[in-house]
Amino acid sequence: MKPAYLLILITIKFTVLSIGLSITNCKAQNFDAPKIQISQDNNSNSNKCKSLYEVNNTLQKDPLNSNALFLRGKIKIEMGAFKGAQTDLSLALKDFKTKHRKEIFYLRGLSYYMENDFLNAISDFDSVIYLHPHHIDALWKKAQSYYFLGATTETIATLDTITVINPDNPITWHDLGALYYKSDMLDKAKDCFTKSLILNPRLSISYNHRGIIYENQEQYSMAFDDFTRAIQYDSSNVDAYNNRGLIYMLFEDYSQAESDFSEAILHSEDTAKEALNNRALARCILGNYEDSLEDINDLIDNYPFYSKAYITRGDIKEYMHDDSGACSDWQKAAELGNLIGIKYTQSACH
């Protein structure tokens, strides 16, 4: 069979701890997928309908009234009618004397953004920035548009501009740090997270993400301290609990690791894959095989294509001297394309 269990822990360290430390969640905090919340307030909807009726009357008499077109475009965006808004706002822009030119470009850019048409959105946000170089909202939306296009260099450059204009916003520094992290510029990322924490010492997400960098740089005590602070300022921070649990695993304090993984699972809105996988490992090492298998089986039931779970269940079965069961799980992981599963199957299963 495969080498001693200590080597499995080393594999866990490099495949779970170093690579899986909530990296998928180390993202720009304000970079949510484009969405719009349409008001369900009856009075608000009634006012919109009344305003729409009034501007329609105006436009029947004066079809190129730029002010009315601007107002109708704005209402349509609030109602989610983005194509119609773009038509109205484009017509309004034909009036070169309109006093709403900046706002029209911004609203039309926003409508493109809501449709995931990020290139046209960037063009309009650039027009806003040309008219008003310190327009923070347009700069933010431009940065977000670049982010969704995968243009990391341009996103960083735009966020850099925002930090010059508004250097006291901790979220900007956090998001800039997250993007530097994604670009493997760890020292710059760490500096940005530190700057965000100077501005807001209670910003849990920055502690968590700086802790990830400390872990990558093998400064485990610093990482532990940051994960602890992240939990201190947000007692429901799932990623921080999971990450600190992995540090406990590294320090071979498996009981504390199990406790942290349990907290991550408790506070997760859905099944916390990493935490459930890691708790199964901790319980196995502690000799609690029944609960360990219950965890990993629950994980596989919820995520049948999660290859790492099959690696873990195979490891647990091997620890219980069920060699054929271990090979079966590693083979399943290999079939799902997991390189560790392929390696274990080739080296340990005959």
Buried (B, 14 or more C-beta within 10 A) or exposed (E): EBEEEEEBBEBBBEBBBBEBBBBEBBBBBEBEEBEEEEEEEEEEBEEBEEBBEEBEEBBEEEEEBBBBBBBBBBBBBBBEBBEBBBBBBEBBBEBEEBEBBBBBBBBBBBBBBBBEBBEBBBBBBBBBBEBBEEBBEBBBBBBBBBBBBEBBEBBBEBBEBBBEBEEEBBBBBBBBBBBBBBBEBBEBBBBBBBBBBEBBEEBBBBBBBBBBBBBBEEBBEBBBBBBBBBBEBBEBBBBBBBBBBBBBBBEEBBEBBBBBBBBBBEBBEEBBBBBBBBBBBBBBBBEBBEBBBEBBEBBBEEBEEBBBBBBBBBBBBBBBEBBEBBBBBBBBBBEBEBEBBBBBBEEBBE
